[in-house]
Amino acid sequence: MHMIKHQYWASIVVLSSLLFLSLSLARAEEVKKPTSTKAGQGEGPDAIPTYSGKGKVTEAVDSQRGAIFDIGGGVTMTFPRGLPVGRSRLVTLKTTTDRPTPAHIHPKFQRVGATLHFNGALNSGRVPMVLSVSAKRSPEKAGYKLVLAIEEAGICTKDSKGAKLGQGLCSSWRTIDARYDTQAGKINADLASTGGYRLQFGLVPSD
């Protein structure tokens, strides 16, 4: 009887040890898993971190790590490593209902997708920042090309004096070429710099 009791308690000890070991390994494995990575950007501790939100992300962009902002609806903005922003630059990317007047951008500008607002005036250096929005099909049409319109603060003119941005400056727009990625179903634009205000994909005459 004494031997049976001894074997019983020995079994309990062994089972408890195995359970503790399993839980420890599970916790260790959980810690190893990256908490903010994006497909295509790699995995592990060296991956560019992804920050997600519903229509808005406010986070610090780190020059050494870079960042990906994912505000939902297929809208992402990628900040590459090496972006000259120091150790921590707090910025916000969000959707906005304050849609620009097309004529303020170009007499024949046609808006495509949501209007975005990015409050950081950044310069990318060698590797551009990439703004992407999902689109089931290309919005391009004959005689027009895809562009991204970038709002900046400029000198007030007769045409822009009604769109003041503060500090005696008014809204000014420039456009850069954009492209449609058929395989990914996305409209992409490479930004060497941002204006610190609204961003709007659209179409302008290709001539």
Backbone bond lengths (Angstrom), bond angles and torsions (degrees), N, CA, C in turn:
res aa  C-N    CA-C-N  psi(-1)  N-CA   C-N-CA  omega(-1)  CA-C   N-CA-C  phi
1 M - - - 1.468 - - 1.524 110.75 -
2 H 1.359 114.62 -43.69 1.457 119.10 179.19 1.525 111.09 -59.37
3 M 1.342 115.88 -40.17 1.469 121.16 179.70 1.526 110.67 -63.99
4 I 1.333 117.65 -39.32 1.474 121.63 -179.34 1.517 110.12 -64.92
5 K 1.349 116.19 -43.43 1.459 119.39 178.96 1.523 111.00 -62.51
6 H 1.334 115.07 -41.66 1.461 119.01 179.53 1.527 111.47 -60.77
7 Q 1.336 115.67 -44.35 1.472 120.20 178.85 1.530 110.90 -64.55
8 Y 1.338 116.17 -36.65 1.473 120.70 179.95 1.521 110.72 -62.50
9 W 1.355 115.00 -50.03 1.470 117.95 -179.38 1.529 111.88 -68.68
10 A 1.309 116.59 -31.69 1.468 119.21 176.66 1.524 110.38 -64.47
11 S 1.338 115.59 -39.40 1.471 120.10 178.19 1.521 110.70 -64.38
12 I 1.343 116.89 -40.43 1.461 121.36 179.55 1.529 110.04 -61.46
13 V 1.324 116.11 -44.25 1.462 121.52 -179.76 1.526 110.74 -61.87
14 V 1.339 115.88 -45.08 1.470 120.47 -179.66 1.522 110.83 -62.72
15 L 1.344 116.59 -45.77 1.469 120.71 179.85 1.520 111.04 -62.47
16 S 1.335 117.48 -41.33 1.462 121.58 179.57 1.529 110.31 -63.53
17 S 1.336 115.58 -40.30 1.466 120.35 179.74 1.523 110.92 -64.61
18 L 1.341 115.37 -42.76 1.459 119.73 179.70 1.525 111.23 -64.97
19 L 1.340 116.85 -39.87 1.454 121.19 178.94 1.520 110.68 -64.00
20 F 1.344 115.87 -44.45 1.463 120.31 178.87 1.525 110.98 -62.17
21 L 1.339 116.65 -41.94 1.460 121.33 179.33 1.518 111.00 -63.28
22 S 1.342 117.66 -42.02 1.463 122.06 -179.95 1.517 111.12 -63.32
23 L 1.349 116.31 -43.91 1.458 120.40 179.22 1.515 111.31 -64.30
24 S 1.321 116.91 -39.60 1.465 121.20 179.71 1.521 111.28 -63.75
25 L 1.344 115.41 -44.11 1.468 119.83 179.32 1.521 110.77 -64.49
26 A 1.341 116.43 -39.47 1.467 120.59 -179.88 1.516 110.76 -63.31
27 R 1.359 116.46 -42.66 1.459 120.44 179.21 1.521 111.10 -65.99
28 A 1.323 115.73 -39.55 1.465 119.36 178.88 1.513 110.79 -64.59
29 E 1.329 116.41 -40.15 1.456 120.11 179.69 1.517 110.66 -66.78
30 E 1.346 116.17 -36.09 1.451 121.22 -179.86 1.521 110.61 -65.34
31 V 1.343 115.96 -40.39 1.460 120.30 179.09 1.519 110.94 -64.25
32 K 1.346 116.68 -35.30 1.454 120.63 -177.96 1.516 112.92 -68.42
33 K 1.325 117.04 -26.69 1.462 119.93 -175.54 1.512 110.68 -68.50
34 P 1.355 119.44 133.01 1.459 121.22 177.39 1.519 110.40 -66.70
35 T 1.318 115.96 137.30 1.463 119.72 -177.90 1.511 112.75 -93.11
36 S 1.322 117.78 -11.97 1.463 118.46 -177.34 1.523 111.12 -149.83
37 T 1.326 116.26 75.34 1.452 121.14 176.40 1.505 109.49 -124.48
38 K 1.326 115.17 163.04 1.459 120.45 -177.92 1.517 108.59 -129.91
39 A 1.329 116.45 141.02 1.461 120.82 178.45 1.518 109.87 -54.41
40 G 1.322 115.58 133.83 1.458 119.46 179.52 1.516 112.62 93.09
41 Q 1.343 117.61 -11.00 1.452 120.58 -178.96 1.525 111.76 -108.13
42 G 1.320 117.71 4.72 1.448 121.14 179.85 1.517 111.00 92.41
43 E 1.323 115.70 172.85 1.450 121.66 179.98 1.514 109.32 -133.27
44 G 1.323 114.78 164.02 1.445 119.78 177.73 1.513 112.43 96.57
45 P 1.332 116.18 -176.47 1.464 121.24 -174.55 1.525 114.02 -63.48
46 D 1.338 118.30 -20.98 1.458 121.14 -179.02 1.530 113.01 -92.33
47 A 1.330 117.55 1.76 1.463 120.43 -179.14 1.521 110.58 -72.09
48 I 1.335 115.26 151.11 1.455 119.68 174.60 1.527 108.13 -68.37
49 P 1.325 119.31 125.44 1.466 120.59 -177.65 1.523 112.12 -70.38
50 T 1.318 116.10 142.37 1.457 122.66 177.39 1.523 109.43 -109.16
51 Y 1.325 116.27 132.13 1.459 122.59 177.03 1.521 108.05 -115.62
52 S 1.324 116.01 126.41 1.460 120.86 -174.15 1.520 111.60 -114.26
53 G 1.338 115.76 151.00 1.454 121.32 177.17 1.513 109.58 -161.69
54 K 1.316 115.89 167.54 1.459 121.55 178.42 1.526 109.93 -97.15
55 G 1.316 115.21 91.50 1.456 120.35 178.91 1.511 114.57 84.05
56 K 1.339 117.22 -4.36 1.462 119.52 -178.04 1.518 111.21 -163.30
57 V 1.336 115.62 139.70 1.459 121.33 171.74 1.520 107.91 -137.04
58 T 1.308 116.74 128.37 1.458 122.96 172.05 1.520 107.43 -120.66
59 E 1.326 116.02 114.74 1.460 120.22 -177.63 1.528 109.95 -151.56
60 A 1.310 115.33 166.04 1.460 121.14 176.83 1.526 109.38 -89.72
61 V 1.313 116.18 131.41 1.466 122.15 176.31 1.522 107.82 -95.90
62 D 1.310 115.60 127.22 1.462 122.32 -177.01 1.526 109.42 -103.46
63 S 1.320 116.24 130.31 1.465 120.48 -178.74 1.523 112.50 -60.25
64 Q 1.323 117.08 -34.39 1.458 120.66 -176.39 1.528 112.78 -80.17
65 R 1.332 117.49 -32.28 1.463 120.22 -174.18 1.527 113.32 -103.10
66 G 1.354 117.47 -26.79 1.453 119.81 -173.10 1.518 109.35 73.48
67 A 1.330 117.18 -172.40 1.464 121.07 179.96 1.514 110.19 -167.21
68 I 1.319 115.14 156.47 1.461 122.60 170.94 1.519 107.10 -125.09
69 F 1.329 116.98 123.89 1.457 122.11 174.80 1.520 108.07 -99.65
70 D 1.313 116.77 125.53 1.463 122.66 178.35 1.521 107.44 -121.79
71 I 1.330 117.01 104.99 1.462 120.25 -175.50 1.532 112.31 -98.91
72 G 1.337 116.46 14.47 1.460 120.71 177.77 1.523 111.92 84.29
73 G 1.325 115.27 168.84 1.462 119.97 -179.39 1.512 113.50 67.03
74 G 1.335 116.95 18.53 1.456 120.22 179.75 1.515 114.28 81.01
75 V 1.338 117.65 12.94 1.469 121.54 -179.30 1.528 109.76 -99.92
76 T 1.320 116.65 120.62 1.458 121.72 176.86 1.524 110.26 -135.08
77 M 1.315 114.68 152.59 1.459 120.58 173.70 1.512 107.82 -134.76
78 T 1.333 116.24 125.13 1.454 122.22 -176.34 1.519 110.29 -106.02
79 F 1.337 115.34 126.34 1.459 122.46 177.48 1.520 107.28 -108.13
80 P 1.323 118.56 113.02 1.467 120.38 -173.95 1.521 112.58 -72.00
81 R 1.318 115.25 160.97 1.456 119.83 171.48 1.528 109.14 -63.28
82 G 1.319 115.56 146.91 1.455 119.86 179.19 1.519 113.41 90.27
83 L 1.333 117.01 -1.63 1.462 120.41 176.98 1.529 108.06 -60.41
84 P 1.336 118.14 126.73 1.470 119.68 -175.00 1.528 113.09 -74.07
85 V 1.333 116.35 73.02 1.463 121.67 -179.07 1.526 112.17 -121.93
86 G 1.337 116.53 6.03 1.455 119.02 -178.51 1.523 111.78 79.08
87 R 1.321 115.89 -159.38 1.457 120.97 -175.59 1.527 112.76 -80.28
88 S 1.332 117.21 -25.64 1.457 118.36 -176.42 1.527 109.79 -163.36
89 R 1.338 115.95 110.68 1.473 121.34 179.78 1.531 107.97 -121.29
90 L 1.322 116.73 112.01 1.454 121.06 -176.87 1.526 110.19 -80.37
91 V 1.344 116.09 122.73 1.461 121.39 -178.61 1.531 109.54 -138.60
92 T 1.333 115.30 163.58 1.465 121.18 -179.14 1.525 110.49 -130.02
93 L 1.325 115.70 132.25 1.459 122.65 170.40 1.520 106.70 -117.22
94 K 1.325 117.13 130.43 1.461 120.00 -178.79 1.523 110.66 -153.89
95 T 1.323 115.52 162.35 1.456 120.11 170.63 1.527 107.46 -84.09
96 T 1.330 116.49 154.63 1.447 120.76 179.72 1.523 110.44 -141.30
97 T 1.306 115.98 148.58 1.472 121.01 176.24 1.521 111.02 -87.70
98 D 1.321 116.53 -3.54 1.471 121.59 178.79 1.530 109.04 -81.80
99 R 1.316 115.17 77.96 1.465 120.04 -175.63 1.531 110.60 -79.28
100 P 1.322 117.46 139.37 1.463 120.11 -178.45 1.523 112.23 -71.37
101 T 1.301 115.98 151.55 1.464 121.41 172.49 1.517 107.53 -73.93
102 P 1.335 118.97 119.57 1.473 120.88 -175.21 1.527 113.90 -50.53
103 A 1.325 117.16 -41.42 1.464 120.26 -176.88 1.523 112.54 -64.02
104 H 1.336 117.71 -22.55 1.461 120.21 177.93 1.531 111.09 -70.70
105 I 1.326 116.32 -21.88 1.465 121.10 -179.90 1.523 110.75 -93.02
106 H 1.335 115.36 -49.29 1.467 122.42 179.61 1.521 106.96 -161.61
107 P 1.335 117.50 142.72 1.474 119.42 -178.59 1.527 114.10 -52.95
108 K 1.338 116.94 -28.48 1.464 120.05 -178.31 1.530 112.39 -120.09
109 F 1.313 115.79 25.78 1.466 119.84 -179.40 1.520 110.80 -69.21
110 Q 1.345 115.64 136.42 1.464 121.79 177.21 1.524 108.11 -122.84
111 R 1.320 116.41 121.21 1.457 120.87 -177.93 1.529 111.79 -68.10
112 V 1.336 115.67 145.12 1.462 123.01 175.67 1.527 107.72 -131.69
113 G 1.317 117.01 119.78 1.458 120.86 176.33 1.518 113.65 77.71
114 A 1.331 113.93 -170.12 1.460 121.26 -175.48 1.523 111.41 -73.37
115 T 1.324 115.27 156.32 1.457 121.53 172.27 1.521 107.77 -89.86
116 L 1.312 116.52 133.38 1.463 122.04 -178.20 1.519 110.07 -115.03
117 H 1.314 114.87 158.12 1.466 120.79 175.82 1.520 108.16 -131.32
118 F 1.339 115.63 125.06 1.459 121.29 176.85 1.520 107.39 -125.48
119 N 1.325 116.97 120.14 1.465 120.17 -169.87 1.523 114.87 -89.88
120 G 1.329 117.50 7.64 1.463 119.97 179.70 1.518 111.70 -103.97
121 A 1.317 116.74 128.50 1.471 121.02 173.75 1.524 106.56 -94.74
122 L 1.333 116.37 94.96 1.459 122.01 -172.86 1.523 111.19 -117.03
123 N 1.327 115.76 150.65 1.462 122.87 171.39 1.516 107.59 -115.66
124 S 1.324 115.97 133.31 1.462 119.47 -168.83 1.519 115.36 -84.65
125 G 1.309 118.72 -25.10 1.454 118.92 -173.57 1.523 110.49 82.85
126 R 1.339 117.33 -137.16 1.465 120.55 -174.67 1.528 113.29 -73.16
127 V 1.324 117.21 -42.15 1.464 121.02 -176.33 1.524 109.09 -101.52
128 P 1.333 118.37 124.33 1.465 120.28 -175.59 1.526 113.30 -73.56
129 M 1.303 115.35 157.15 1.457 121.48 166.07 1.528 106.64 -76.24
130 V 1.329 117.40 151.34 1.462 120.68 -177.55 1.523 109.34 -125.86
131 L 1.326 115.62 122.34 1.455 121.87 174.82 1.517 108.16 -103.23
132 S 1.340 117.05 131.25 1.460 121.68 -177.36 1.517 110.91 -133.44
133 V 1.328 115.74 141.80 1.465 121.31 172.06 1.524 108.09 -134.30
134 S 1.312 116.35 144.45 1.460 120.35 -179.62 1.517 111.16 -75.85
135 A 1.321 115.27 144.82 1.469 121.77 176.04 1.525 107.77 -152.52
136 K 1.324 116.90 125.06 1.465 120.68 -177.03 1.515 112.06 -63.39
137 R 1.332 115.68 -30.38 1.463 120.02 178.11 1.515 109.23 -144.36
138 S 1.308 116.29 160.97 1.455 120.18 -179.22 1.530 110.65 -68.17
139 P 1.327 118.05 132.18 1.463 120.71 178.01 1.525 112.82 -82.71
140 E 1.327 117.19 -1.51 1.457 120.99 -178.12 1.530 111.32 -63.01
141 K 1.311 114.91 147.86 1.456 120.46 176.10 1.511 109.64 -145.85
142 A 1.316 115.58 165.98 1.462 121.10 -174.66 1.525 111.11 -55.86
143 G 1.323 114.80 132.66 1.461 120.14 176.26 1.514 114.48 84.52
144 Y 1.353 117.28 -2.37 1.459 120.86 -178.75 1.532 110.41 -127.81
145 K 1.315 115.68 157.92 1.466 120.89 176.32 1.518 109.69 -131.45
146 L 1.339 114.83 155.50 1.460 121.39 179.27 1.523 110.50 -78.64
147 V 1.331 116.32 136.19 1.457 120.98 176.37 1.532 109.61 -141.17
148 L 1.301 115.15 163.82 1.458 121.53 168.27 1.515 106.98 -114.08
149 A 1.323 116.43 124.11 1.459 121.57 176.92 1.523 108.81 -91.38
150 I 1.326 116.28 131.66 1.463 122.82 -176.48 1.525 108.73 -119.76
151 E 1.323 115.55 123.06 1.461 120.21 -179.66 1.527 110.61 -87.60
152 E 1.331 115.54 135.62 1.456 121.86 179.02 1.527 109.38 -134.67
153 A 1.320 116.16 163.94 1.461 121.06 174.55 1.527 108.75 -85.11
154 G 1.336 115.60 127.89 1.459 119.75 -179.00 1.519 111.21 -138.18
155 I 1.310 114.86 178.20 1.460 120.64 178.33 1.523 109.37 -68.25
156 C 1.308 116.37 136.00 1.458 120.88 -179.07 1.530 110.90 -69.29
157 T 1.323 115.56 132.87 1.453 122.06 177.64 1.531 108.86 -122.33
158 K 1.307 115.35 179.63 1.464 119.82 178.37 1.523 111.01 -58.96
159 D 1.327 116.30 -38.09 1.461 120.35 -177.72 1.531 113.29 -80.05
160 S 1.332 117.72 -26.90 1.465 119.81 -173.62 1.533 114.54 -107.33
161 K 1.307 117.91 -2.35 1.465 119.70 -175.05 1.533 112.84 -63.43
162 G 1.325 116.73 -18.71 1.459 119.93 177.94 1.514 113.26 -82.99
163 A 1.334 117.70 -3.66 1.465 121.84 -179.08 1.520 109.25 -123.23
164 K 1.328 115.79 70.71 1.457 121.17 -176.77 1.524 111.36 -80.83
165 L 1.340 114.71 142.69 1.456 121.35 -179.69 1.526 112.17 -111.50
166 G 1.304 117.45 -1.64 1.456 120.76 -178.49 1.509 111.82 103.94
167 Q 1.343 115.97 161.62 1.467 123.82 178.92 1.526 111.58 56.84
168 G 1.327 115.17 32.89 1.455 119.34 176.67 1.518 114.76 73.91
169 L 1.322 117.78 13.07 1.459 121.85 -179.24 1.521 110.45 -113.60
170 C 1.330 115.31 157.35 1.464 121.28 -178.15 1.520 110.65 -125.50
171 S 1.330 114.65 166.78 1.457 121.45 -179.30 1.523 111.64 -66.05
172 S 1.325 114.82 132.29 1.467 121.71 176.22 1.527 107.46 -134.75
173 W 1.329 116.94 142.02 1.459 120.76 -176.08 1.527 111.69 -121.70
174 R 1.325 115.43 143.02 1.465 122.29 169.11 1.517 107.58 -132.07
175 T 1.313 116.41 157.54 1.465 120.30 179.60 1.521 110.68 -122.33
176 I 1.334 114.85 147.95 1.460 121.62 173.32 1.524 107.70 -126.93
177 D 1.315 116.73 156.22 1.461 120.53 -178.79 1.531 110.54 -67.18
178 A 1.318 115.49 143.40 1.458 123.00 174.36 1.529 107.95 -122.39
179 R 1.325 117.45 173.26 1.464 120.54 -178.13 1.524 109.01 -147.14
180 Y 1.318 114.88 155.92 1.463 120.14 177.73 1.521 109.33 -107.38
181 D 1.328 116.30 125.65 1.463 123.17 177.73 1.528 107.46 -95.03
182 T 1.335 116.29 104.05 1.462 121.14 -176.18 1.521 111.73 -63.02
183 Q 1.327 117.51 -41.37 1.459 121.41 -176.85 1.533 111.30 -66.19
184 A 1.327 117.08 -42.44 1.468 120.91 -178.01 1.521 112.46 -87.38
185 G 1.349 117.18 -15.90 1.452 120.20 -176.96 1.518 112.02 66.30
186 K 1.343 116.18 44.56 1.454 121.11 -176.68 1.526 111.84 -136.89
187 I 1.333 114.68 147.79 1.456 121.50 169.06 1.520 106.13 -96.91
188 N 1.328 116.45 127.65 1.461 121.43 -176.72 1.525 111.23 -123.42
189 A 1.315 115.38 149.01 1.463 121.12 173.77 1.521 108.52 -141.66
190 D 1.330 116.30 135.84 1.465 122.16 178.17 1.523 108.77 -96.42
191 L 1.329 116.00 119.36 1.461 120.80 -177.02 1.523 111.19 -105.14
192 A 1.332 115.91 120.37 1.455 120.18 172.27 1.526 109.65 -79.93
193 S 1.342 116.07 -24.30 1.461 120.72 177.46 1.523 108.94 -155.44
194 T 1.324 114.95 156.00 1.457 120.63 177.07 1.520 108.57 -115.63
195 G 1.312 116.34 156.00 1.457 119.48 -175.78 1.512 114.77 -89.54
196 G 1.343 116.09 -19.06 1.453 119.64 -178.77 1.516 113.93 92.08
197 Y 1.334 116.66 8.70 1.468 120.47 -178.80 1.530 109.52 -136.62
198 R 1.334 117.80 -130.92 1.464 120.71 -174.54 1.529 112.39 -83.31
199 L 1.343 114.49 154.39 1.448 123.47 175.72 1.518 108.10 -130.68
200 Q 1.339 116.83 134.71 1.449 119.64 -176.18 1.525 111.11 -145.10
201 F 1.333 116.56 118.46 1.462 119.59 171.90 1.517 108.95 -72.93
202 G 1.330 114.86 152.35 1.464 118.04 179.28 1.519 112.42 -175.23
203 L 1.299 114.83 -171.46 1.461 123.30 -179.25 1.521 109.81 -121.87
204 V 1.336 115.58 140.03 1.472 121.77 172.40 1.523 107.98 -133.96
205 P 1.310 118.68 156.44 1.460 119.89 177.16 1.515 111.54 -55.27
206 S 1.299 116.82 138.52 1.454 121.86 -176.89 1.517 112.76 -79.61
207 D 1.311 118.29 -11.93 1.478 120.93 179.91 1.518 110.37 -76.19
